[in-house]
């Protein structure tokens, strides 16, 4: 391995000065504002609905949901269950757990930056973390990802402390690494990289015991992983590893769906390139820190690339999130180079402004086309009181999230007797205002006539009503098409 990742001298970082703490506090406040201010801007989507359903019952129900419906270890859901008991399972209540993890990530990255380089680089890294659009995105999602990122960042900070021989750093690394594994299986990639570094740096019994303890936790999760193999949720993986890696750069820079996507992506990547180029004139200590952060950071995409090549198709940005704070540390090491003078800080500030602009634009956009808008669809459905009624859902996986906003949803009988049939299309990535018009009568059931056609960017709802209760088969409703998309049928009583 390179000398850049060899153990460093044992001097601890200097105590933070009051001005540094005030700057850090201001960055943390910004991080909190951009994460908490718009927690309820969008309703729960499919994956989040499974989280909500898992934590709304008893603790035993939460464990059963992890085993039967989830594809991750149990730590987030156990914490989420306790969190929901206190704060509720509304969008603000449950998502606030992820938002808090996202805010806590900022000082952890600052601590890692101070440990590896100096306060200048640490503050730049904290600011980049606070304003990262993708980190903000997952700070506002009721899933395990932001908790995993936080725990992986803590593990990396402790790795940096262990690098200089700090007491008990290896033990704390083991705790954070074990908790990260208990949060998400993909944490195994940075954990394995860090374990290899520790064993190379510190050939002693305490390190071997710490690594072995983390290994025991990982091994204990294998039976659960095997049981969950059929519980796949929404999958955003792309066609082919090259496309996925290209998309990774874009999503790490600016996040997912956003206004002025091409221009903002070019601007963010150009500013990030400035940070990489400035590494050439950075101090040796900063260069060594950048190599260490990059070495651990590439473990996630590299590991997932191997998994993808053997046919598992798991090369997704959300699974590579533990790498993002480390890559931001790499950029901060360049931006904070003393020889770059103020220009490095100006470039870093510009990148933060781009991030804040993207986060604000996404927050104030009336509709979020990156997630399914089941809450908006439920609001339209609530304008009719006819019961029972049949609801045809596009996509067919809509029952879990729709059930959070509409009561009385049950599977249909083979033959239904209803006066109303609603077609609900919230297929994401489509501007539903441009969908073709709904036919005046329900295909195959002319008794049902179109009486309402409501469209937004994220949802299209058509309401068909018959003059009297009429028989209709569930199979015929499944044959109703919305642009060739698959559907499912529910009855609302």
C-alpha positions as CSV (number, residue, x, y, z in Angstrom):
1,X,0.0,0.0,0.0
2,X,1.0,3.6,-0.5
3,X,2.9,5.5,2.2
4,X,0.0,7.9,2.2
5,X,-2.1,5.5,4.3
6,X,0.6,4.5,6.7
7,X,0.1,5.4,10.4
8,X,0.7,9.1,11.1
9,X,2.6,10.7,14.1
10,X,0.6,10.5,17.3
11,X,0.0,14.2,17.9
12,X,-3.7,14.8,18.5
13,X,-5.4,17.7,16.8
14,X,-5.3,21.1,18.6
15,X,-8.3,22.1,20.6
16,X,-10.9,24.0,18.5
17,X,-10.8,27.8,19.0
18,X,-14.1,29.7,19.7
19,X,-14.2,31.2,16.2
20,X,-13.9,27.7,14.7
21,X,-16.7,26.4,17.0
22,X,-18.9,29.4,16.0
23,X,-18.4,28.7,12.3
24,X,-19.1,25.0,12.8
25,X,-22.3,25.9,14.8
26,X,-23.4,28.1,11.8
27,X,-22.8,25.2,9.4
28,X,-24.8,22.8,11.6
29,X,-27.7,25.3,11.8
30,X,-27.8,25.5,8.0
31,X,-27.7,21.7,7.8
32,X,-30.6,21.5,10.2
33,X,-32.7,24.1,8.3
34,X,-32.3,22.5,4.9
35,X,-33.2,19.1,6.3
36,X,-36.0,19.8,8.7
37,X,-37.8,22.7,6.9
38,X,-39.4,20.6,4.2
39,X,-39.7,17.1,5.8
40,X,-43.4,16.9,4.8
41,X,-43.2,18.5,1.4
42,X,-43.9,15.1,-0.2
43,X,-45.8,12.1,1.0
44,X,-44.4,8.7,1.8
45,X,-43.5,6.6,-1.3
46,X,-43.4,2.8,-1.6
47,X,-40.2,2.0,0.3
48,X,-41.0,4.5,3.1
49,X,-44.4,3.0,3.4
50,X,-42.9,-0.3,4.4
51,X,-40.9,1.6,7.1
52,X,-44.0,3.2,8.4
53,X,-46.0,-0.1,8.4
54,X,-43.1,-1.7,10.2
55,X,-42.9,0.8,13.1
56,X,-46.6,1.5,13.7
57,X,-47.4,-1.7,15.6
58,X,-45.6,-3.5,18.5
59,X,-41.9,-4.2,18.7
60,X,-42.7,-7.8,17.7
61,X,-44.6,-6.5,14.7
62,X,-41.5,-4.4,13.7
63,X,-39.3,-7.5,13.8
64,X,-41.7,-9.5,11.8
65,X,-41.9,-6.8,9.2
66,X,-38.0,-6.7,9.0
67,X,-38.0,-10.5,8.3
68,X,-40.9,-10.6,5.9
69,X,-40.9,-7.3,4.0
70,X,-37.5,-5.7,4.3
71,X,-34.1,-6.2,2.7
72,X,-31.9,-4.6,5.4
73,X,-30.8,-5.5,9.0
74,X,-33.0,-4.5,11.9
75,X,-31.3,-1.6,13.7
76,X,-33.0,1.3,11.9
77,X,-36.5,-0.3,12.4
78,X,-35.9,-0.9,16.1
79,X,-34.8,2.7,16.5
80,X,-37.6,3.8,14.3
81,X,-40.1,2.0,16.4
82,X,-39.0,3.8,19.5
83,X,-38.8,7.1,17.6
84,X,-42.4,6.7,16.3
85,X,-43.6,5.9,19.8
86,X,-42.4,9.3,20.9
87,X,-42.8,11.5,17.8
88,X,-45.4,9.6,15.7
89,X,-45.3,8.1,12.3
90,X,-46.2,11.2,10.3
91,X,-43.8,12.4,7.6
92,X,-42.3,14.9,10.0
93,X,-42.3,12.5,12.9
94,X,-40.6,9.5,11.4
95,X,-38.4,11.3,8.8
96,X,-37.0,13.5,11.6
97,X,-34.9,10.5,12.7
98,X,-33.1,10.5,9.4
99,X,-32.9,14.3,9.5
100,X,-31.2,14.2,12.9
101,X,-28.7,11.7,11.6
102,X,-28.0,14.0,8.6
103,X,-27.4,16.9,10.9
104,X,-25.1,14.8,13.2
105,X,-23.1,13.8,10.2
106,X,-21.8,17.3,9.8
107,X,-19.8,17.5,13.1
108,X,-18.6,13.9,12.6
109,X,-17.1,14.8,9.2
110,X,-15.6,17.9,10.8
111,X,-14.0,15.8,13.5
112,X,-12.5,13.5,10.8
113,X,-11.2,16.4,8.9
114,X,-9.5,17.9,12.0
115,X,-8.1,14.5,12.8
116,X,-6.6,14.0,9.4
117,X,-5.6,17.5,8.3
118,X,-6.5,20.8,10.1
119,X,-9.4,23.0,11.0
120,X,-9.5,24.8,7.6
121,X,-10.1,21.5,5.7
122,X,-12.4,20.3,8.5
123,X,-14.7,23.3,8.2
124,X,-14.8,23.1,4.4
125,X,-15.7,19.4,4.6
126,X,-18.4,20.1,7.1
127,X,-19.9,22.8,4.8
128,X,-19.8,20.5,1.8
129,X,-21.6,17.8,3.8
130,X,-24.2,20.2,5.1
131,X,-25.2,21.3,1.6
132,X,-24.8,18.1,-0.4
133,X,-28.1,17.6,-2.3
134,X,-27.9,13.8,-2.1
135,X,-27.2,13.7,1.6
136,X,-30.1,16.2,2.2
137,X,-32.3,13.9,0.1
138,X,-31.7,10.9,2.2
139,X,-31.9,13.0,5.4
140,X,-35.6,13.4,4.4
141,X,-36.4,9.8,3.8
142,X,-37.8,7.4,6.3
143,X,-35.3,4.7,5.5
144,X,-32.0,3.3,6.9
145,X,-29.6,5.0,4.6
146,X,-28.8,8.2,6.5
147,X,-28.2,6.3,9.7
148,X,-25.9,4.0,7.9
149,X,-23.9,6.9,6.5
150,X,-23.6,8.5,9.9
151,X,-22.3,5.3,11.5
152,X,-19.9,4.7,8.6
153,X,-18.6,8.2,9.0
154,X,-18.1,7.6,12.8
155,X,-16.2,4.4,12.0
156,X,-14.0,6.3,9.5
157,X,-13.3,9.0,12.1
158,X,-12.3,6.4,14.6
159,X,-10.1,4.8,11.9
160,X,-8.3,8.2,11.5
161,X,-7.8,8.3,15.3
162,X,-6.5,4.7,15.3
163,X,-4.1,5.7,12.6
164,X,-2.2,8.0,15.0
165,X,-2.5,5.5,17.9
166,X,-5.3,7.2,19.9
167,X,-6.3,5.1,22.9
168,X,-9.6,3.1,22.6
169,X,-10.0,4.3,19.0
170,X,-10.0,0.7,17.7
171,X,-12.7,-0.3,20.2
172,X,-14.9,2.6,19.2
173,X,-14.3,1.8,15.5
174,X,-15.6,-1.8,16.2
175,X,-18.7,-0.4,17.9
176,X,-19.5,2.0,15.0
177,X,-18.7,-0.6,12.3
178,X,-20.8,-3.3,14.0
179,X,-23.8,-0.8,14.3
180,X,-23.3,0.2,10.6
181,X,-23.5,-3.5,9.6
182,X,-26.6,-3.9,11.7
183,X,-28.1,-0.9,9.8
184,X,-27.4,-2.0,6.2
185,X,-25.6,-4.9,4.5
186,X,-23.7,-2.6,2.1
187,X,-21.8,-1.1,5.0
188,X,-19.7,-4.3,4.7
189,X,-17.6,-2.7,1.9
190,X,-16.1,0.3,3.8
191,X,-15.9,-1.8,7.0
192,X,-13.8,-4.5,5.2
193,X,-11.5,-1.8,3.8
194,X,-11.1,-0.2,7.2
195,X,-10.5,-3.6,8.9
196,X,-7.8,-4.4,6.4
197,X,-6.1,-1.1,7.2
198,X,-6.3,-1.5,10.9
199,X,-4.8,-5.0,10.7
200,X,-2.0,-3.7,8.5
201,X,-1.3,-0.7,10.8
202,X,-1.7,-2.4,14.2
203,X,-0.6,-6.0,14.4
204,X,-1.7,-6.5,18.0
205,X,-4.2,-8.6,19.9
206,X,-6.7,-5.7,20.7
207,X,-7.0,-4.9,17.0
208,X,-7.5,-8.6,16.0
209,X,-10.2,-8.9,18.7
210,X,-12.0,-5.8,17.5
211,X,-12.0,-6.9,13.9
212,X,-13.1,-10.4,14.9
213,X,-16.0,-9.0,17.0
214,X,-17.2,-7.0,13.9
215,X,-16.9,-10.2,11.9
216,X,-19.1,-12.0,14.4
217,X,-21.8,-9.4,14.0
218,X,-21.6,-9.7,10.3
219,X,-21.8,-13.5,10.4
220,X,-24.8,-13.3,12.8
221,X,-26.7,-11.3,10.1
222,X,-26.2,-13.9,7.4
223,X,-29.3,-16.0,8.3
224,X,-31.4,-12.9,8.2
225,X,-29.9,-11.9,4.8
226,X,-30.8,-15.3,3.4
227,X,-34.3,-15.1,4.7
228,X,-34.8,-11.6,3.2
229,X,-33.6,-12.4,-0.3
230,X,-37.1,-12.4,-1.8
231,X,-38.1,-9.1,-0.2
232,X,-36.9,-6.7,-2.9
233,X,-38.4,-3.2,-2.8
234,X,-38.1,-0.5,-5.4
235,X,-35.0,-0.9,-7.4
236,X,-33.3,2.1,-9.1
237,X,-30.3,0.1,-10.6
238,X,-29.4,1.0,-14.1
239,X,-28.7,-1.0,-17.3
240,X,-25.0,-1.9,-17.1
241,X,-22.2,-0.8,-14.8
242,X,-20.8,1.9,-17.1
243,X,-24.2,3.7,-17.1
244,X,-24.5,3.3,-13.3
245,X,-21.0,4.7,-12.7
246,X,-21.7,7.7,-14.9
247,X,-25.0,8.3,-13.1
248,X,-23.2,8.0,-9.8
249,X,-21.1,11.1,-10.6
250,X,-24.2,13.1,-11.5
251,X,-26.2,12.0,-8.4
252,X,-23.3,12.5,-6.0
253,X,-22.9,16.0,-7.4
254,X,-26.5,17.2,-7.6
255,X,-28.9,14.4,-6.4
256,X,-31.9,13.1,-8.4
257,X,-34.6,14.8,-10.4
258,X,-34.2,18.6,-10.3
259,X,-34.8,21.8,-12.3
260,X,-32.1,22.9,-14.8
261,X,-30.5,19.5,-14.3
262,X,-27.8,19.7,-17.1
263,X,-26.5,23.1,-16.2
264,X,-26.4,22.5,-12.5
265,X,-24.7,19.1,-13.0
266,X,-22.0,20.7,-15.2
267,X,-21.4,23.5,-12.7
268,X,-21.2,21.2,-9.7
269,X,-18.8,18.7,-11.4
270,X,-16.6,21.6,-12.7
271,X,-16.3,23.0,-9.2
272,X,-15.6,19.5,-7.8
273,X,-12.8,19.1,-10.4
274,X,-11.2,22.3,-9.1
275,X,-11.0,20.7,-5.6
276,X,-9.3,17.6,-7.2
277,X,-6.8,19.7,-9.1
278,X,-5.9,21.8,-6.1
279,X,-4.8,18.6,-4.3
280,X,-1.7,18.8,-6.4
281,X,-0.6,21.9,-4.5
282,X,-2.0,20.8,-1.1
283,X,0.2,20.1,1.9
284,X,1.6,16.5,2.2
285,X,-0.6,15.9,5.2
286,X,-3.7,16.9,3.3
287,X,-2.6,14.7,0.3
288,X,-2.2,11.7,2.6
289,X,-5.6,12.3,4.1
290,X,-7.2,12.5,0.7
291,X,-5.6,9.2,-0.3
292,X,-6.9,7.5,2.8
293,X,-10.4,8.9,2.4
294,X,-10.4,7.9,-1.3
295,X,-9.1,4.5,-0.5
296,X,-12.0,3.7,1.9
297,X,-14.5,5.7,-0.2
298,X,-13.9,3.6,-3.4
299,X,-14.6,0.4,-1.4
300,X,-18.4,0.8,-1.8
301,X,-18.6,1.4,-5.5
302,X,-15.8,-1.2,-6.1
303,X,-17.6,-3.8,-4.0
304,X,-20.9,-3.2,-5.6
305,X,-19.4,-3.3,-9.0
306,X,-18.1,-6.8,-8.3
307,X,-21.6,-7.8,-7.0
308,X,-23.1,-6.3,-10.2
309,X,-20.7,-8.2,-12.4
310,X,-21.7,-11.5,-10.9
311,X,-25.3,-10.8,-11.8
312,X,-26.9,-9.3,-8.6
313,X,-27.6,-5.8,-10.1
314,X,-27.0,-3.8,-6.9
315,X,-25.0,-0.9,-8.4
316,X,-27.1,2.0,-7.0
317,X,-26.2,5.4,-5.7
318,X,-28.1,4.9,-2.4
319,X,-26.0,1.8,-1.7
320,X,-22.8,3.8,-2.3
321,X,-23.8,6.6,0.1
322,X,-21.1,5.8,2.7
323,X,-18.5,6.9,0.1
324,X,-20.0,10.4,-0.3
325,X,-18.8,12.1,2.9
326,X,-15.3,10.6,2.2
327,X,-15.2,12.0,-1.3
328,X,-16.3,15.4,0.2
329,X,-13.3,15.1,2.5
330,X,-11.1,14.6,-0.5
331,X,-12.5,17.7,-2.2
332,X,-12.1,19.6,1.1
333,X,-8.4,18.7,1.3
334,X,-7.9,20.4,-2.1
335,X,-10.2,23.4,-1.5
336,X,-8.5,24.0,1.9
337,X,-4.9,23.9,0.5
338,X,-3.0,26.9,1.9
339,X,-1.3,27.5,-1.4
340,X,-4.7,27.9,-3.1
341,X,-5.2,30.9,-0.8
342,X,-8.7,32.3,-1.0
343,X,-9.6,30.8,-4.4
344,X,-9.9,27.3,-3.0
345,X,-12.4,28.6,-0.4
346,X,-14.2,30.6,-3.1
347,X,-14.7,27.5,-5.2
348,X,-15.8,25.5,-2.1
349,X,-18.3,28.2,-1.3
350,X,-19.6,28.2,-4.8
351,X,-20.2,24.5,-4.6
352,X,-22.0,24.9,-1.4
353,X,-24.2,27.6,-2.9
354,X,-25.0,25.3,-5.9
355,X,-26.0,22.6,-3.4
356,X,-28.2,24.9,-1.4
357,X,-29.8,26.2,-4.6
358,X,-30.6,22.6,-5.7
359,X,-32.0,21.7,-2.3
360,X,-34.2,24.8,-2.2
361,X,-35.4,24.3,-5.7
362,X,-36.4,20.7,-5.0
363,X,-38.1,21.7,-1.7
364,X,-40.3,24.5,-3.3
365,X,-41.1,22.5,-6.4
366,X,-44.9,21.9,-6.2
367,X,-44.5,18.2,-7.2
368,X,-41.7,15.8,-6.8
369,X,-41.5,13.5,-9.8
370,X,-38.7,11.4,-8.3
371,X,-41.2,9.7,-5.8
372,X,-44.7,8.4,-6.3
373,X,-47.3,10.9,-5.1
374,X,-49.7,8.6,-3.2
375,X,-50.6,11.3,-0.8
376,X,-51.8,13.6,-3.6
377,X,-53.7,10.8,-5.2
378,X,-55.4,10.1,-1.9
379,X,-56.5,13.7,-1.6
380,X,-58.2,13.4,-5.0
381,X,-59.9,10.1,-4.0
382,X,-61.2,11.8,-0.8
383,X,-63.4,14.1,-2.9
384,X,-65.9,11.2,-3.5
385,X,-67.8,9.4,-0.7
386,X,-69.2,6.6,-2.8
387,X,-68.5,3.2,-1.1
388,X,-67.6,0.5,-1.9
389,X,-65.6,1.5,-5.0
390,X,-62.9,-0.1,-7.0
391,X,-59.5,1.5,-7.4
392,X,-57.1,0.5,-10.1
393,X,-53.5,1.4,-9.2
394,X,-50.6,2.2,-11.6
395,X,-48.0,1.0,-10.6
396,X,-49.4,-2.2,-9.0
397,X,-47.3,-1.8,-5.8
398,X,-49.4,1.1,-4.6
399,X,-51.4,-0.5,-1.8
400,X,-48.8,0.0,1.0
401,X,-48.3,3.8,0.5
402,X,-51.9,4.5,-0.4
403,X,-53.1,2.6,2.7
404,X,-51.3,5.2,4.8
405,X,-53.6,7.9,3.4
406,X,-56.8,6.1,2.6
407,X,-58.8,3.8,4.9
408,X,-60.7,0.6,4.1
409,X,-58.5,-0.7,1.3
410,X,-58.9,-4.5,0.8
411,X,-58.2,-7.0,-1.9
412,X,-61.0,-7.4,-4.4
413,X,-63.4,-10.3,-4.8
414,X,-63.5,-11.9,-8.3
415,X,-66.8,-10.1,-9.0
416,X,-67.5,-6.6,-7.6
417,X,-70.7,-4.6,-7.3
418,X,-69.8,-0.9,-7.2
419,X,-71.0,2.4,-8.6
420,X,-67.5,4.0,-8.9
421,X,-64.2,2.9,-10.4
422,X,-61.1,5.2,-10.0
423,X,-58.0,4.8,-12.1
424,X,-55.0,6.2,-10.2
425,X,-51.7,6.6,-12.0
426,X,-48.7,7.9,-10.0
427,X,-46.0,6.2,-12.1
428,X,-42.9,8.2,-11.2
429,X,-40.7,10.0,-13.7
430,X,-43.7,11.0,-15.8
431,X,-45.4,14.4,-16.1
432,X,-49.0,13.2,-15.9
433,X,-50.4,16.5,-17.3
434,X,-49.2,15.2,-20.7
435,X,-50.8,11.8,-20.4
436,X,-53.3,11.0,-23.2
437,X,-57.0,11.7,-22.3
438,X,-59.0,9.1,-20.5
439,X,-61.7,7.4,-22.6
440,X,-65.3,8.6,-21.9
441,X,-66.4,5.1,-20.8
442,X,-64.5,2.4,-18.9
443,X,-63.2,-0.1,-21.4
444,X,-65.4,-3.2,-21.5
445,X,-67.9,-1.7,-19.0
446,X,-69.9,1.1,-20.8
447,X,-72.1,1.6,-17.8
448,X,-69.3,3.4,-16.1
449,X,-68.9,6.9,-17.5
450,X,-66.0,9.4,-17.0
451,X,-67.1,12.1,-14.5
452,X,-63.8,13.5,-13.3
453,X,-60.3,13.8,-14.7
454,X,-57.7,15.3,-12.3
455,X,-54.0,15.6,-13.3
456,X,-50.9,17.0,-11.8
457,X,-47.2,16.5,-12.6
458,X,-47.1,13.5,-10.3
459,X,-50.6,11.9,-10.5
460,X,-53.6,11.3,-12.8
461,X,-56.9,10.2,-11.4
462,X,-59.9,9.3,-13.5
463,X,-63.3,8.7,-11.8
464,X,-65.9,6.6,-13.6
465,X,-69.4,6.3,-12.1
466,X,-72.4,4.1,-13.1
467,X,-76.0,5.3,-12.5
468,X,-76.7,2.2,-10.3
469,X,-74.4,-0.3,-8.6
470,X,-73.1,-2.6,-11.4
471,X,-71.2,-5.8,-11.5
472,X,-67.7,-5.8,-12.7
473,X,-64.9,-8.3,-12.6
474,X,-61.5,-7.7,-11.1
475,X,-59.9,-9.3,-14.1
476,X,-61.5,-6.9,-16.5
477,X,-60.2,-4.0,-14.4
478,X,-56.7,-5.4,-14.6
479,X,-57.1,-5.3,-18.3
480,X,-57.5,-1.5,-18.2
481,X,-54.3,0.1,-19.5
482,X,-52.6,3.4,-18.8
483,X,-49.9,3.7,-21.4
484,X,-49.2,-0.1,-21.2
485,X,-48.3,0.1,-17.5
486,X,-49.2,-2.7,-15.2
487,X,-51.9,-2.3,-12.5
488,X,-53.5,-3.8,-9.5
489,X,-57.0,-3.6,-8.1
490,X,-58.3,-2.7,-4.6
491,X,-61.7,-2.1,-3.1
492,X,-62.3,0.7,-0.7
493,X,-65.1,0.0,1.7
